[in-house]
Amino acid sequence: MKHLFIINPAAGKYDKTGEFTQLIRNACDKRCLAYEILVSRAPGDCTKIARAAAATGDPVRIYACGGDGTLNEVVNGATGFRNAAVTHFPGGSGNDFIKIFSEPGAFKELNRLLDGDIATFDLIRCQRDHYALNVCSVGFDARIGTAVSKYKRLPLVSGSGAYILSTGVNLIKGIHKHYVVEIDGEEFDGSQTLICVANGRWYGGGFNPVPEAQPDDGLLDVLLVKAVSRATVAGVIGKYKAGRHTELPDIIRYFRCKKVVIHCDNKSEINMDGELLMGKDITFEVAPNAIRFFYPKGLTYRK
């Protein structure tokens, strides 16, 4: 079996290519493993590299060396290939998806990752040919989330700090818009603050809006947040961030479903694991058992 390490030098606050390469060589050479290290050079490269490796048909374990965006690209390349399994060797600012596991820090211990267990996870299919492993959103939250990356690169700004900074900027621009949302065929027509579609539990550097979500249950966990004012948005977002949506049933509605369709008045931002798409008629649906994911031995992701 081959081990393929795809390094994204643009992930995080600085280029970790040298650090990653040394760690990988030390661990793999000691074990006499068949491995390869490749470095992405442009957006989309991680997807192309992962797909090319998976398409050979040979067994391969692919390590996304970077942030959540790197993991998203690798997942999109490996989806549909049962000979491939993916994981996250984290080097980003948020590293949010792996927070579902009992010991997220173990993903930085390469020797434990090399001996990893494999699970089969669902994905969120977005706009037919894009996939997300973790969380997608549309609305106020998507406008915040897709702007976070530029704030993360500022000196002394953490992942959560970048999210807070982006929130402040977008508060000025406006909070809610009109959407027609269909959740497994049930229609909701009105002003909404945001729509969150979750397969994982954490995003945005510390937001845990749907602690009930499981990545392998064949369902999407959806939060539909009604229009709120600037005076109340802080309190609502605070409870949303902490996964306390049940305390605001008149504002935050919770659904478990297989498909969500959102009709926007104008093209809107789509947050897909922190990556930006644009769309006017947007479809999210569950892709069950779509990706093989490996993780350090002994960990659990069950809530």
C-alpha positions in Angstrom: 0.0 0.0 0.0 1.2 3.5 -0.9 1.1 6.5 1.5 0.6 9.8 -0.4 1.2 13.1 1.5 -0.2 16.2 -0.2 1.2 19.4 1.3 -0.5 22.7 0.8 2.1 25.4 1.5 -0.6 28.1 1.6 -2.4 26.6 4.6 -2.1 28.3 8.0 -0.1 31.3 8.7 3.2 30.2 7.1 4.6 27.6 4.7 5.1 24.3 6.6 6.5 22.3 3.7 9.9 21.8 5.3 8.4 20.8 8.7 6.0 18.4 7.1 8.6 16.8 4.8 11.0 16.1 7.7 8.4 14.6 9.9 7.1 12.4 7.1 10.5 11.2 6.0 11.5 10.4 9.6 8.4 8.3 10.3 8.1 6.5 6.9 11.8 5.7 6.4 11.9 4.0 9.8 9.0 1.8 8.7 10.4 1.2 5.2 7.0 2.4 3.8 6.2 3.1 0.2 5.4 6.8 0.2 5.4 10.0 -1.8 5.3 13.7 -0.9 3.8 16.1 -3.3 3.2 19.9 -2.9 0.3 21.8 -4.4 1.0 24.9 -6.4 -2.4 26.4 -7.0 -6.0 26.1 -5.8 -7.4 22.8 -7.0 -4.1 21.0 -7.2 -4.8 18.8 -4.1 -8.0 17.5 -5.8 -6.1 16.7 -9.0 -3.3 15.0 -7.2 -5.6 12.9 -5.0 -7.8 11.9 -8.0 -4.8 10.8 -10.0 -3.5 8.6 -7.2 -7.0 7.1 -6.5 -7.7 6.5 -10.2 -4.8 4.0 -10.5 -6.9 1.5 -8.6 -4.0 0.7 -6.3 -4.6 0.8 -2.5 -3.5 4.3 -1.3 -3.8 6.3 1.9 -3.9 10.0 1.2 -2.8 12.6 3.9 -4.1 16.1 3.5 -1.3 18.2 5.0 -2.8 21.6 5.7 -6.0 23.1 6.9 -9.7 22.3 6.4 -9.6 23.6 2.8 -6.8 21.2 2.0 -8.8 18.3 3.4 -11.8 19.4 1.4 -9.8 19.4 -1.8 -8.4 15.9 -1.1 -11.8 14.5 -0.2 -13.2 15.8 -3.5 -10.4 14.1 -5.4 -10.8 10.7 -3.6 -14.6 10.5 -3.5 -15.9 7.5 -5.4 -12.7 5.5 -5.2 -13.0 2.6 -2.7 -9.2 1.8 -3.0 -8.4 5.2 -1.5 -8.7 6.4 2.1 -8.1 10.0 3.3 -7.1 11.7 6.5 -6.0 15.0 7.9 -2.4 15.7 9.0 -3.3 19.2 10.3 -1.4 22.4 9.6 -4.2 25.0 9.3 -5.6 27.5 11.7 -8.9 25.8 12.4 -8.5 22.1 11.7 -12.2 21.8 12.5 -13.5 18.5 11.1 -11.2 16.4 13.3 -12.6 18.0 16.4 -15.3 15.4 16.3 -12.8 12.9 17.5 -12.0 12.1 21.1 -8.4 13.3 20.8 -8.0 15.7 17.9 -4.4 16.4 18.8 -3.5 12.8 18.0 -3.8 13.7 14.3 -0.5 15.5 14.6 1.2 12.3 15.8 2.2 10.8 12.5 3.1 7.4 13.9 -0.4 6.9 15.3 -1.9 8.1 12.0 0.2 5.6 10.0 -1.5 2.8 12.1 -4.9 4.4 11.8 -8.3 2.8 11.8 -10.7 3.3 8.9 -14.4 4.4 9.0 -16.7 5.2 6.1 -18.3 8.6 6.3 -21.1 10.4 4.5 -20.5 13.6 2.5 -22.6 16.6 1.7 -23.1 16.8 -2.1 -23.4 20.5 -3.2 -24.4 21.6 -6.6 -24.1 18.0 -7.9 -20.3 17.8 -8.3 -18.8 19.4 -5.2 -18.5 17.6 -1.9 -18.1 18.7 1.7 -17.0 16.5 4.6 -17.9 18.9 7.4 -20.3 21.9 7.3 -21.9 24.0 4.5 -23.9 27.2 5.0 -25.6 29.9 3.1 -26.4 33.4 4.4 -24.9 35.6 7.1 -22.7 32.7 8.2 -21.4 31.9 4.8 -20.5 35.6 4.2 -18.6 35.5 7.5 -16.9 32.1 7.0 -15.7 32.6 3.4 -14.0 35.9 4.5 -12.2 34.3 7.5 -9.2 33.1 5.5 -8.0 36.7 4.8 -8.3 37.7 8.4 -6.4 34.6 9.6 -3.3 35.8 8.0 -3.2 39.0 10.1 -0.6 39.1 12.9 -1.8 37.8 16.3 -5.2 36.8 14.9 -6.3 33.2 15.8 -8.9 31.1 14.0 -11.6 32.2 16.4 -10.4 35.8 16.3 -10.6 35.8 12.5 -14.2 34.6 12.7 -15.1 37.3 15.2 -13.4 40.0 13.1 -15.3 38.8 10.0 -18.5 38.8 11.9 -18.1 42.4 12.8 -17.5 43.4 9.2 -20.5 41.5 8.0 -22.8 42.9 10.6 -22.3 46.3 9.0 -23.1 44.9 5.6 -26.4 43.4 6.7 -27.7 40.3 8.5 -30.7 38.6 6.8 -32.0 38.1 3.3 -35.0 36.5 1.6 -34.7 32.8 0.8 -37.1 30.0 -0.2 -35.8 26.8 1.6 -37.1 23.3 0.9 -36.2 20.7 3.5 -37.1 17.2 2.3 -39.9 18.9 0.3 -41.2 21.1 3.2 -41.1 24.8 2.1 -40.1 27.8 4.2 -40.4 31.1 2.4 -39.1 34.2 4.2 -36.2 36.2 5.5 -33.5 34.1 7.1 -30.3 34.9 8.8 -28.5 31.7 7.8 -29.0 28.1 6.8 -26.4 25.6 8.2 -26.1 22.1 6.8 -23.9 19.8 8.9 -22.2 16.4 8.6 -19.5 17.3 11.2 -19.9 19.3 14.3 -17.3 22.1 14.4 -16.3 24.9 12.1 -15.3 28.5 12.0 -12.5 28.0 14.5 -14.7 27.1 17.4 -18.4 27.0 16.4 -20.2 23.9 17.5 -23.8 24.6 16.3 -25.1 21.0 15.9 -23.5 18.8 18.5 -25.9 16.0 17.6 -24.4 15.5 14.1 -22.9 12.2 13.2 -20.8 11.8 10.0 -22.1 8.3 9.2 -25.8 8.3 9.9 -27.0 8.9 6.4 -28.7 12.2 7.4 -27.9 16.0 7.2 -28.3 18.1 10.4 -29.8 21.4 9.4 -30.3 24.7 11.3 -32.6 27.3 9.8 -32.1 30.6 11.6 -34.9 33.2 11.2 -34.2 36.9 10.6 -32.8 38.7 13.7 -32.0 42.3 14.4 -28.6 43.8 15.1 -29.7 44.2 18.7 -30.4 40.4 19.2 -27.9 38.8 16.8 -25.1 38.6 19.3 -27.2 36.5 21.7 -28.6 34.3 19.0 -25.1 33.7 17.5 -23.7 33.0 21.0 -26.2 30.2 21.5 -25.8 29.0 18.0 -22.0 28.8 18.4 -22.4 26.8 21.7 -24.8 24.3 20.2 -27.7 25.5 22.4 -30.2 25.9 19.5 -32.9 24.1 21.5 -33.1 27.2 23.8 -34.4 29.3 20.9 -37.0 27.1 19.1 -38.8 30.1 17.8 -35.7 31.5 16.1 -33.5 28.4 15.3 -35.3 25.5 13.8 -33.6 22.1 13.7 -34.1 19.4 11.1 -32.6 16.0 10.2 -33.0 15.3 6.5 -31.6 14.0 3.3 -31.9 17.1 1.0 -32.0 20.8 1.2 -32.8 23.2 -1.7 -32.3 26.9 -1.3 -33.6 29.5 -3.8 -31.9 32.9 -3.5 -33.1 36.2 -5.0 -29.5 36.8 -6.2 -26.3 34.8 -6.4 -25.2 34.1 -2.9 -22.1 32.9 -1.1 -21.9 29.2 -0.3 -19.6 28.1 2.5 -18.4 24.6 1.8 -15.9 23.5 4.5 -14.6 27.1 4.4 -14.3 27.1 0.6 -16.3 29.6 -1.4 -18.9 28.8 -4.1 -21.5 31.1 -5.6 -25.1 30.1 -6.5 -28.6 31.2 -6.9 -30.5 27.8 -6.8 -28.5 25.7 -4.4 -28.9 22.0 -3.6 -27.4 20.1 -0.7 -28.0 16.4 -0.3 -26.4 13.6 1.6 -24.0 11.2 -0.2 -24.1 8.2 2.1 -21.0 6.1 2.7 -19.1 8.2 0.2 -15.6 8.5 1.6 -13.2 6.2 3.6 -11.5 8.2 6.4 -8.7 6.9 8.6 -7.8 8.3 12.0 -5.3 7.5 14.9 -5.9 4.1 16.4 -7.9 4.1 19.6 -9.9 7.3 18.9 -13.7 7.5 18.7 -16.0 10.0 16.9 -19.2 8.9 18.4 -21.0 11.5 20.4 
